[in-house]
């Protein structure tokens, strides 16, 4: 899976900082955590930092809404939203640079089980895959994934994506053989230059961008072509240190953020306006953000709204089953490396990378 170059960096399947950063998980200690203990009766707020995973987008929107609507303040928290660190949000949380960040269950469990990190996902907003694998619509030679055979894939690196694409091609009747080229600044630009024939995007963001502004794409989704599980279990992470030493702060943050995502899911246009205004540094067009939110709502990417309303599903619940299916699938393809960058057959366990204990209404 790849991400657009508009300040987005790889998060879902490619380990952004490589082996050096992975080793840092094992050797770095946790830094300072939240300070200024909460005392709402005397108007004191606990200061915490939330780190973006890439550019501000609709995956982060619940946190922006929670801050804008005062949900964090009502919970006794003063939340500072900051740009992603060069080493990545996961390492920042692991080392105590940020108390919370956007990440995903794939990274949380992989870094914990294979890289020596001590982090957990405490809220999963995205409940099904949004990854799409696309060629330019003008490339009429590609009509389905089997046509990726013999073509060139625009990649940011990592063999997890290779395994996914191979399965899709073979499921569609092809051999699963293709060349690769590393993306320079943009997957779109790499495809338009002719250096590559296909690449990976998110239907809820780059897919919207292509629909509204071009270039038009011809895309294929993973579940339609035999790829099991959810590799896009995006959500909020914190450190084991925070969970152990300041569980009340974790609970307050998670439930306020949960309220923010619930509001955004029910009020997508207003939430989009909030994100566009409050994340002004990222120059997001409100119409684009609204379209992204409507794709999320219409596609039920955060869960079935009817089930959320009747209480049979709690928005933010970590899904261990579908994520473990993806872990096992990638394990069969020998996708994993250890803290030293060496191949390992150890398969991450979703249960090691997340907990639902801090969610409001979690069963």
Protein Blocks (a to p, Z undefined) as FASTA:
>chain_A
ZZdfehpacfklmcfklmmlmmmmmmpccddddehiadfknopacddddddfbdcdfklm
mmmmmmmnommmmnopacddddddfkojklmmmnomafbdcddfklmmmmmmmnopacdd
fbdfblcdfbdcdddfklmmbmbfklmgopacddebjjklmmmmmmmmmmnopnopacdd
ddfkbmklmmmnopambdcddfklmmmmmmmnopadddddfklnopgcjfklccddddfk
lmmmmmmlmmmmmmmmmmmmmmmmmmmmlmmmmmmmmmmmnopafklmmmmmmmmmmnom
nopfklmmnopacghiacfklmmmmmmmmmmnopaccfkopacfbdcdfklmgcfklpgh
iZZ
